[in-house]
Amino acid sequence: MRALRSNPRWDVLDYPGPAARVMDAVWEQAATAKLPRREGFDVRLAMTLRHHGVTEFATANGKDFAEFGFERMWNPLEVKPRRGGGD
């Protein structure tokens, strides 16, 4: 992650205003945990969702999001569809 962030050919975009702290937290976690790049995307997504007040999250990849404090997570691929209702 550090190499990606410091690469002179990349611009690191962040959120404006108060949301800018989201990326500070993402970079901090990425640097200490030595996350693979793919997991860094999960960290950014989870922290952005939590920053904006999301408490429930549907994902087929629950194990990678378990530590972020979502009140409820479920795998939408395992949820049985409701029957009836006609819509």
Backbone as JSON Lines, residues from 0, in Angstrom:
{"i":0,"aa":"M","n":[0.82,-1.19,0.0],"ca":[0.0,0.0,0.0],"c":[0.86,1.26,0.0]}
{"i":1,"aa":"R","n":[1.88,1.25,0.81],"ca":[2.74,2.43,0.88],"c":[3.37,2.74,-0.48]}
{"i":2,"aa":"A","n":[3.79,1.68,-1.2],"ca":[4.38,1.9,-2.53],"c":[3.36,2.5,-3.48]}
{"i":3,"aa":"L","n":[2.12,2.03,-3.41],"ca":[1.08,2.6,-4.26],"c":[0.83,4.06,-3.93]}
{"i":4,"aa":"R","n":[0.78,4.35,-2.65],"ca":[0.47,5.71,-2.21],"c":[1.58,6.69,-2.59]}
{"i":5,"aa":"S","n":[2.82,6.24,-2.59],"ca":[3.93,7.15,-2.86],"c":[4.38,7.14,-4.33]}
{"i":6,"aa":"N","n":[3.76,6.34,-5.17],"ca":[4.12,6.28,-6.57],"c":[3.86,7.64,-7.22]}
{"i":7,"aa":"P","n":[4.88,8.26,-7.84],"ca":[4.7,9.59,-8.42],"c":[3.74,9.62,-9.62]}
{"i":8,"aa":"R","n":[3.42,8.47,-10.17],"ca":[2.5,8.42,-11.31],"c":[1.03,8.28,-10.88]}
{"i":9,"aa":"W","n":[0.8,8.2,-9.6],"ca":[-0.56,8.05,-9.08],"c":[-0.95,9.3,-8.32]}
{"i":10,"aa":"D","n":[-2.18,9.69,-8.46],"ca":[-2.76,10.72,-7.6],"c":[-3.67,10.01,-6.61]}
{"i":11,"aa":"V","n":[-3.49,10.31,-5.35],"ca":[-4.34,9.71,-4.32],"c":[-5.51,10.65,-4.08]}
{"i":12,"aa":"L","n":[-6.7,10.17,-4.4],"ca":[-7.91,10.98,-4.22],"c":[-8.49,10.7,-2.85]}
{"i":13,"aa":"D","n":[-9.09,11.7,-2.27],"ca":[-9.72,11.55,-0.98],"c":[-11.06,12.24,-1.01]}
{"i":14,"aa":"Y","n":[-11.81,12.05,0.01],"ca":[-13.11,12.7,0.14],"c":[-12.9,14.12,0.64]}
{"i":15,"aa":"P","n":[-13.74,15.05,0.22],"ca":[-13.62,16.42,0.71],"c":[-14.23,16.57,2.11]}
{"i":16,"aa":"G","n":[-13.86,17.61,2.78],"ca":[-14.46,17.96,4.07],"c":[-14.21,16.94,5.15]}
{"i":17,"aa":"P","n":[-15.19,16.79,6.07],"ca":[-15.01,15.9,7.21],"c":[-14.77,14.44,6.83]}
{"i":18,"aa":"A","n":[-15.25,14.03,5.67],"ca":[-15.06,12.65,5.23],"c":[-13.6,12.34,4.92]}
{"i":19,"aa":"A","n":[-12.77,13.36,4.81],"ca":[-11.36,13.15,4.49],"c":[-10.67,12.27,5.53]}
{"i":20,"aa":"R","n":[-11.17,12.25,6.73],"ca":[-10.57,11.42,7.78],"c":[-10.72,9.93,7.49]}
{"i":21,"aa":"V","n":[-11.64,9.57,6.62],"ca":[-11.83,8.17,6.27],"c":[-10.53,7.61,5.69]}
{"i":22,"aa":"M","n":[-9.95,8.31,4.74],"ca":[-8.73,7.79,4.11],"c":[-7.54,7.82,5.05]}
{"i":23,"aa":"D","n":[-7.5,8.77,5.97],"ca":[-6.43,8.74,6.97],"c":[-6.48,7.41,7.74]}
{"i":24,"aa":"A","n":[-7.68,7.0,8.14],"ca":[-7.85,5.74,8.87],"c":[-7.53,4.54,7.99]}
{"i":25,"aa":"V","n":[-7.93,4.6,6.73],"ca":[-7.63,3.5,5.8],"c":[-6.13,3.33,5.64]}
{"i":26,"aa":"W","n":[-5.42,4.43,5.39],"ca":[-3.97,4.35,5.2],"c":[-3.28,3.86,6.47]}
{"i":27,"aa":"E","n":[-3.77,4.3,7.62],"ca":[-3.17,3.86,8.88],"c":[-3.33,2.35,9.05]}
{"i":28,"aa":"Q","n":[-4.52,1.84,8.81],"ca":[-4.74,0.4,8.95],"c":[-3.95,-0.37,7.9]}
{"i":29,"aa":"A","n":[-3.92,0.12,6.69],"ca":[-3.19,-0.57,5.63],"c":[-1.7,-0.65,5.94]}
{"i":30,"aa":"A","n":[-1.15,0.4,6.53],"ca":[0.28,0.42,6.84],"c":[0.63,-0.52,7.98]}
{"i":31,"aa":"T","n":[-0.23,-0.62,8.98],"ca":[0.1,-1.46,10.13],"c":[-0.21,-2.93,9.89]}
{"i":32,"aa":"A","n":[-1.25,-3.2,9.15],"ca":[-1.65,-4.59,8.94],"c":[-0.96,-5.22,7.74]}
{"i":33,"aa":"K","n":[-0.28,-4.43,6.93],"ca":[0.37,-4.92,5.71],"c":[-0.63,-5.71,4.87]}
{"i":34,"aa":"L","n":[-1.74,-5.06,4.59],"ca":[-2.82,-5.69,3.84],"c":[-2.47,-5.9,2.38]}
{"i":35,"aa":"P","n":[-2.89,-7.02,1.82],"ca":[-2.81,-7.16,0.36],"c":[-3.7,-6.1,-0.29]}
{"i":36,"aa":"R","n":[-3.37,-5.71,-1.49],"ca":[-4.09,-4.63,-2.17],"c":[-5.6,-4.87,-2.23]}
{"i":37,"aa":"R","n":[-6.02,-6.09,-2.54],"ca":[-7.45,-6.38,-2.64],"c":[-8.17,-6.12,-1.32]}
{"i":38,"aa":"E","n":[-7.54,-6.49,-0.21],"ca":[-8.16,-6.26,1.09],"c":[-8.18,-4.78,1.44]}
{"i":39,"aa":"G","n":[-7.26,-4.02,0.89],"ca":[-7.28,-2.58,1.1],"c":[-8.55,-1.95,0.55]}
{"i":40,"aa":"F","n":[-9.05,-2.48,-0.56],"ca":[-10.31,-1.98,-1.11],"c":[-11.47,-2.28,-0.17]}
{"i":41,"aa":"D","n":[-11.44,-3.47,0.46],"ca":[-12.47,-3.82,1.43],"c":[-12.45,-2.87,2.63]}
{"i":42,"aa":"V","n":[-11.25,-2.55,3.11],"ca":[-11.11,-1.63,4.24],"c":[-11.68,-0.27,3.88]}
{"i":43,"aa":"R","n":[-11.34,0.22,2.71],"ca":[-11.85,1.54,2.31],"c":[-13.37,1.52,2.2]}
{"i":44,"aa":"L","n":[-13.93,0.49,1.6],"ca":[-15.38,0.4,1.47],"c":[-16.04,0.35,2.85]}
{"i":45,"aa":"A","n":[-15.55,-0.52,3.72],"ca":[-16.16,-0.67,5.05],"c":[-16.08,0.63,5.85]}
{"i":46,"aa":"M","n":[-14.93,1.27,5.85],"ca":[-14.78,2.51,6.62],"c":[-15.62,3.65,6.05]}
{"i":47,"aa":"T","n":[-15.76,3.68,4.74],"ca":[-16.6,4.7,4.12],"c":[-18.07,4.48,4.48]}
{"i":48,"aa":"L","n":[-18.52,3.23,4.41],"ca":[-19.9,2.92,4.78],"c":[-20.17,3.28,6.23]}
{"i":49,"aa":"R","n":[-19.27,2.89,7.12],"ca":[-19.45,3.17,8.55],"c":[-19.42,4.68,8.81]}
{"i":50,"aa":"H","n":[-18.55,5.4,8.13],"ca":[-18.47,6.86,8.29],"c":[-19.81,7.52,7.95]}
{"i":51,"aa":"H","n":[-20.49,6.97,6.96],"ca":[-21.76,7.54,6.52],"c":[-22.97,6.92,7.23]}
{"i":52,"aa":"G","n":[-22.72,6.18,8.29],"ca":[-23.8,5.69,9.13],"c":[-24.44,4.38,8.73]}
{"i":53,"aa":"V","n":[-23.84,3.67,7.79],"ca":[-24.4,2.38,7.37],"c":[-24.15,1.36,8.48]}
{"i":54,"aa":"T","n":[-25.21,0.7,8.93],"ca":[-25.09,-0.28,10.0],"c":[-25.4,-1.7,9.55]}
{"i":55,"aa":"E","n":[-26.0,-1.85,8.38],"ca":[-26.32,-3.17,7.84],"c":[-25.69,-3.29,6.46]}
{"i":56,"aa":"F","n":[-25.13,-4.47,6.18],"ca":[-24.34,-4.63,4.97],"c":[-24.55,-6.02,4.39]}
{"i":57,"aa":"A","n":[-24.94,-6.09,3.14],"ca":[-25.09,-7.36,2.43],"c":[-23.84,-7.61,1.6]}
{"i":58,"aa":"T","n":[-23.19,-8.73,1.85],"ca":[-21.98,-9.08,1.11],"c":[-21.8,-10.59,1.1]}
{"i":59,"aa":"A","n":[-21.26,-11.09,0.01],"ca":[-20.93,-12.51,-0.07],"c":[-19.56,-12.77,0.56]}
{"i":60,"aa":"N","n":[-18.93,-11.72,1.05],"ca":[-17.57,-11.8,1.58],"c":[-17.54,-11.33,3.04]}
{"i":61,"aa":"G","n":[-18.43,-11.86,3.85],"ca":[-18.6,-11.39,5.22],"c":[-17.38,-11.48,6.1]}
{"i":62,"aa":"K","n":[-16.54,-12.49,5.91],"ca":[-15.37,-12.63,6.79],"c":[-14.42,-11.44,6.7]}
{"i":63,"aa":"D","n":[-14.35,-10.81,5.55],"ca":[-13.45,-9.66,5.39],"c":[-14.03,-8.37,5.96]}
{"i":64,"aa":"F","n":[-15.31,-8.38,6.33],"ca":[-15.95,-7.18,6.85],"c":[-16.38,-7.33,8.3]}
{"i":65,"aa":"A","n":[-16.13,-8.49,8.91],"ca":[-16.62,-8.78,10.26],"c":[-16.09,-7.83,11.32]}
{"i":66,"aa":"E","n":[-14.9,-7.31,11.15],"ca":[-14.27,-6.48,12.19],"c":[-14.67,-5.01,12.16]}
{"i":67,"aa":"F","n":[-15.57,-4.61,11.29],"ca":[-15.84,-3.18,11.12],"c":[-17.09,-2.69,11.85]}
{"i":68,"aa":"G","n":[-17.71,-3.53,12.64],"ca":[-18.78,-3.07,13.51],"c":[-20.15,-2.92,12.89]}
{"i":69,"aa":"F","n":[-20.41,-3.61,11.8],"ca":[-21.76,-3.58,11.25],"c":[-22.68,-4.33,12.21]}
{"i":70,"aa":"E","n":[-23.87,-3.78,12.46],"ca":[-24.82,-4.42,13.36],"c":[-25.38,-5.69,12.75]}
{"i":71,"aa":"R","n":[-25.53,-5.7,11.45],"ca":[-26.08,-6.87,10.76],"c":[-25.39,-7.01,9.42]}
{"i":72,"aa":"M","n":[-24.96,-8.24,9.13],"ca":[-24.41,-8.56,7.81],"c":[-25.06,-9.87,7.35]}
{"i":73,"aa":"W","n":[-25.27,-9.97,6.06],"ca":[-25.82,-11.2,5.51],"c":[-25.32,-11.38,4.09]}
{"i":74,"aa":"N","n":[-25.35,-12.63,3.67],"ca":[-24.94,-12.98,2.32],"c":[-26.18,-12.98,1.43]}
{"i":75,"aa":"P","n":[-26.31,-12.05,0.5],"ca":[-27.51,-12.0,-0.34],"c":[-27.64,-13.2,-1.26]}
{"i":76,"aa":"L","n":[-26.56,-13.93,-1.46],"ca":[-26.62,-15.11,-2.31],"c":[-27.22,-16.31,-1.57]}
{"i":77,"aa":"E","n":[-27.3,-16.21,-0.24],"ca":[-27.85,-17.3,0.56],"c":[-29.26,-17.01,1.07]}
{"i":78,"aa":"V","n":[-29.74,-15.81,0.89],"ca":[-31.07,-15.45,1.35],"c":[-32.1,-16.08,0.43]}
{"i":79,"aa":"K","n":[-33.06,-16.75,1.02],"ca":[-34.12,-17.38,0.22],"c":[-35.12,-16.32,-0.2]}
{"i":80,"aa":"P","n":[-35.47,-16.28,-1.47],"ca":[-36.45,-15.28,-1.92],"c":[-37.82,-15.56,-1.32]}
{"i":81,"aa":"R","n":[-38.57,-14.47,-1.08],"ca":[-39.94,-14.61,-0.57],"c":[-40.85,-15.09,-1.69]}
{"i":82,"aa":"R","n":[-41.82,-15.87,-1.33],"ca":[-42.8,-16.35,-2.32],"c":[-44.1,-15.59,-2.15]}
{"i":83,"aa":"G","n":[-44.8,-15.41,-3.26],"ca":[-46.1,-14.76,-3.2],"c":[-45.98,-13.26,-3.36]}
{"i":84,"aa":"G","n":[-47.1,-12.58,-3.26],"ca":[-47.11,-11.13,-3.37],"c":[-47.3,-10.65,-4.79]}
{"i":85,"aa":"G","n":[-46.9,-11.42,-5.77],"ca":[-47.13,-11.07,-7.16],"c":[-46.32,-9.92,-7.7]}
{"i":86,"aa":"D","n":[-45.35,-9.4,-6.94],"ca":[-44.55,-8.29,-7.5],"c":[-43.12,-8.64,-7.68]}
